[in-house]
Amino acid sequence: MMHRIALCLTLSLAGCAQQVAVTAIPQAPSTDQSTAVRIYAPPVPAQTFAALAPVPEMSDLLQLTAAQQQDFLSYFHHPRYADQTPEYRLYSYMQNVLAVFQFSGSTTPASEVMRTGSANCVSLALLTKALADVAGIDVRFRATYREPVIDIRGDLLLQATHVRSYLNAAPDSGTIRQLYIDYFRGTLSYQGDFLSDARFKATVYNNLAAEALLRGELDQAHALVQTSLQHDDQFVPAINLMAVLLRRQHQPALAQQWYQYGLTVAPQQLALLHNYQVLATQLGDQPLVQLLEQQLVLADSDDPFELYIQAVQAEQAGREAVAISFYQRLQKRVPYLFQANQVLVRHYLKNHQYQAAKQILEAALEYSYEPEKRSLLQHKLAMLRTM
């Protein structure tokens, strides 16, 4: 198990070197209990790092090969589709792409998505936009949710948001039909806001930055997250990632500035609060730790991120019953989370609750994409069925 939650990134599925002055320590909480605790934060910190690694231009991420463009245009302009609206022709073409589409966790350029037939939702959005640009069709992107998506990689907890592409009819087309491109065919439980052009670009670069961090390429991650923030300096996942990178690069004063700034943008954002608390603990700043703890109490305690933290902390403290209770609540929200499922299956097997263990594995298998995890789940399920 992780000892501490070091990072919670919103990945859209979910992407510097001069010292600056240290900002003031947050003020102690007000004695007026009717007033929510507020944390002082400065204006947006300066982008202090020069480009440490090459960053792809957005035009490069959207560039298709000549052969790919020709393949699309041959379909788009075929006489059999002459009576269809342009956006519907693009929609039909993308349905053919999706018919053999496979999910992949990586964010890749549009041409690579077309070549491999696999991607995450941000990459699929890049391909949709690339084709829409070729055809002169307006496309927008919207944050959407089926269920919370979180994953764990080493000491990193990742929290994901899904992005769906919408094709808009031309103003003079006489139709208000709106078509969407998505590898999720079903309905979504929550529709978020449409993303501005700046927010979409920030999402793409933040995804690339997060993936670079997972590979241990800190300079590359830093250059990419800086680009994300240049597009949208209030994009909380990028603010959080910038602070995490600075802490990992042994620059706690700069990391603290970004946490403080982030908490003016989103005062109750769990990832910022927890990660800032990790930094405050490492700095030995107990008043700040307690202040952040008060802020965490005000945050949404039913968030999967929070449930996982509570479960891990209870488990580490030896409070097994409490830990299992949190894991059970978490499993209902995110049935695919491998680490939580492992704990629950061990618990049920220890108590000879074989049917409960079987149900956990079946639910996890339904939501699992990665071949290695699917193979392990299938093996465990086969063993359970013999018991």
GIZITA-V527796 format. One record per residue. N is the residue number from 1. RES is the residue in three letters. OMEGA is omega as a letter, one per 30 degrees, with the letter a starting at -180 (NA if undefined). Layout:
((N/RES/OMEGA) (N/RES/OMEGA))
This chain:
((1/MET/l) (2/MET/l) (3/HIS/a) (4/ARG/l) (5/ILE/a) (6/ALA/a) (7/LEU/l) (8/CYS/a) (9/LEU/l) (10/THR/l) (11/LEU/a) (12/SER/l) (13/LEU/NA) (14/ALA/NA) (15/GLY/NA) (16/CYS/l) (17/ALA/a) (18/GLN/l) (19/GLN/l) (20/VAL/a) (21/ALA/l) (22/VAL/l) (23/THR/a) (24/ALA/l) (25/ILE/l) (26/PRO/l) (27/GLN/l) (28/ALA/a) (29/PRO/l) (30/SER/l) (31/THR/l) (32/ASP/a) (33/GLN/l) (34/SER/a) (35/THR/l) (36/ALA/l) (37/VAL/l) (38/ARG/l) (39/ILE/l) (40/TYR/l) (41/ALA/a) (42/PRO/l) (43/PRO/a) (44/VAL/l) (45/PRO/l) (46/ALA/l) (47/GLN/a) (48/THR/a) (49/PHE/l) (50/ALA/a) (51/ALA/a) (52/LEU/a) (53/ALA/a) (54/PRO/l) (55/VAL/a) (56/PRO/l) (57/GLU/l) (58/MET/l) (59/SER/l) (60/ASP/l) (61/LEU/a) (62/LEU/a) (63/GLN/l) (64/LEU/l) (65/THR/l) (66/ALA/a) (67/ALA/l) (68/GLN/l) (69/GLN/a) (70/GLN/l) (71/ASP/l) (72/PHE/a) (73/LEU/l) (74/SER/l) (75/TYR/a) (76/PHE/a) (77/HIS/a) (78/HIS/a) (79/PRO/a) (80/ARG/a) (81/TYR/a) (82/ALA/a) (83/ASP/a) (84/GLN/l) (85/THR/a) (86/PRO/a) (87/GLU/l) (88/TYR/l) (89/ARG/l) (90/LEU/l) (91/TYR/a) (92/SER/l) (93/TYR/a) (94/MET/l) (95/GLN/l) (96/ASN/l) (97/VAL/a) (98/LEU/a) (99/ALA/l) (100/VAL/a) (101/PHE/l) (102/GLN/l) (103/PHE/l) (104/SER/a) (105/GLY/a) (106/SER/l) (107/THR/a) (108/THR/l) (109/PRO/a) (110/ALA/a) (111/SER/l) (112/GLU/l) (113/VAL/l) (114/MET/a) (115/ARG/a) (116/THR/a) (117/GLY/l) (118/SER/a) (119/ALA/l) (120/ASN/a) (121/CYS/l) (122/VAL/l) (123/SER/l) (124/LEU/l) (125/ALA/l) (126/LEU/l) (127/LEU/l) (128/THR/l) (129/LYS/l) (130/ALA/l) (131/LEU/l) (132/ALA/l) (133/ASP/l) (134/VAL/a) (135/ALA/a) (136/GLY/a) (137/ILE/l) (138/ASP/l) (139/VAL/l) (140/ARG/a) (141/PHE/a) (142/ARG/l) (143/ALA/a) (144/THR/a) (145/TYR/l) (146/ARG/l) (147/GLU/l) (148/PRO/l) (149/VAL/l) (150/ILE/l) (151/ASP/a) (152/ILE/l) (153/ARG/a) (154/GLY/l) (155/ASP/a) (156/LEU/l) (157/LEU/a) (158/LEU/l) (159/GLN/a) (160/ALA/l) (161/THR/a) (162/HIS/l) (163/VAL/l) (164/ARG/a) (165/SER/l) (166/TYR/l) (167/LEU/a) (168/ASN/l) (169/ALA/l) (170/ALA/a) (171/PRO/a) (172/ASP/a) (173/SER/a) (174/GLY/l) (175/THR/l) (176/ILE/a) (177/ARG/l) (178/GLN/a) (179/LEU/l) (180/TYR/l) (181/ILE/a) (182/ASP/l) (183/TYR/l) (184/PHE/a) (185/ARG/a) (186/GLY/l) (187/THR/a) (188/LEU/a) (189/SER/a) (190/TYR/l) (191/GLN/l) (192/GLY/a) (193/ASP/l) (194/PHE/a) (195/LEU/l) (196/SER/l) (197/ASP/l) (198/ALA/a) (199/ARG/l) (200/PHE/l) (201/LYS/l) (202/ALA/l) (203/THR/a) (204/VAL/a) (205/TYR/l) (206/ASN/l) (207/ASN/l) (208/LEU/l) (209/ALA/l) (210/ALA/l) (211/GLU/l) (212/ALA/l) (213/LEU/l) (214/LEU/l) (215/ARG/a) (216/GLY/a) (217/GLU/a) (218/LEU/l) (219/ASP/l) (220/GLN/l) (221/ALA/a) (222/HIS/l) (223/ALA/a) (224/LEU/a) (225/VAL/l) (226/GLN/l) (227/THR/l) (228/SER/a) (229/LEU/l) (230/GLN/l) (231/HIS/a) (232/ASP/a) (233/ASP/l) (234/GLN/l) (235/PHE/a) (236/VAL/l) (237/PRO/l) (238/ALA/l) (239/ILE/a) (240/ASN/a) (241/LEU/l) (242/MET/a) (243/ALA/l) (244/VAL/l) (245/LEU/l) (246/LEU/l) (247/ARG/a) (248/ARG/l) (249/GLN/l) (250/HIS/l) (251/GLN/a) (252/PRO/a) (253/ALA/l) (254/LEU/l) (255/ALA/a) (256/GLN/l) (257/GLN/a) (258/TRP/l) (259/TYR/a) (260/GLN/l) (261/TYR/a) (262/GLY/a) (263/LEU/l) (264/THR/l) (265/VAL/a) (266/ALA/a) (267/PRO/a) (268/GLN/a) (269/GLN/a) (270/LEU/a) (271/ALA/l) (272/LEU/a) (273/LEU/a) (274/HIS/a) (275/ASN/l) (276/TYR/l) (277/GLN/l) (278/VAL/l) (279/LEU/a) (280/ALA/l) (281/THR/l) (282/GLN/l) (283/LEU/a) (284/GLY/a) (285/ASP/a) (286/GLN/l) (287/PRO/l) (288/LEU/l) (289/VAL/a) (290/GLN/l) (291/LEU/l) (292/LEU/l) (293/GLU/l) (294/GLN/l) (295/GLN/l) (296/LEU/l) (297/VAL/a) (298/LEU/a) (299/ALA/a) (300/ASP/a) (301/SER/l) (302/ASP/l) (303/ASP/a) (304/PRO/l) (305/PHE/a) (306/GLU/l) (307/LEU/a) (308/TYR/l) (309/ILE/a) (310/GLN/a) (311/ALA/a) (312/VAL/a) (313/GLN/l) (314/ALA/l) (315/GLU/l) (316/GLN/l) (317/ALA/l) (318/GLY/l) (319/ARG/a) (320/GLU/a) (321/ALA/l) (322/VAL/l) (323/ALA/a) (324/ILE/l) (325/SER/l) (326/PHE/l) (327/TYR/l) (328/GLN/l) (329/ARG/l) (330/LEU/a) (331/GLN/l) (332/LYS/l) (333/ARG/a) (334/VAL/a) (335/PRO/a) (336/TYR/a) (337/LEU/a) (338/PHE/a) (339/GLN/l) (340/ALA/l) (341/ASN/l) (342/GLN/a) (343/VAL/a) (344/LEU/l) (345/VAL/l) (346/ARG/a) (347/HIS/a) (348/TYR/l) (349/LEU/l) (350/LYS/a) (351/ASN/l) (352/HIS/l) (353/GLN/a) (354/TYR/a) (355/GLN/l) (356/ALA/l) (357/ALA/l) (358/LYS/l) (359/GLN/l) (360/ILE/a) (361/LEU/l) (362/GLU/l) (363/ALA/l) (364/ALA/a) (365/LEU/a) (366/GLU/a) (367/TYR/a) (368/SER/l) (369/TYR/a) (370/GLU/a) (371/PRO/a) (372/GLU/l) (373/LYS/l) (374/ARG/l) (375/SER/l) (376/LEU/l) (377/LEU/l) (378/GLN/l) (379/HIS/l) (380/LYS/a) (381/LEU/l) (382/ALA/l) (383/MET/a) (384/LEU/a) (385/ARG/l) (386/THR/a) (387/MET/NA))
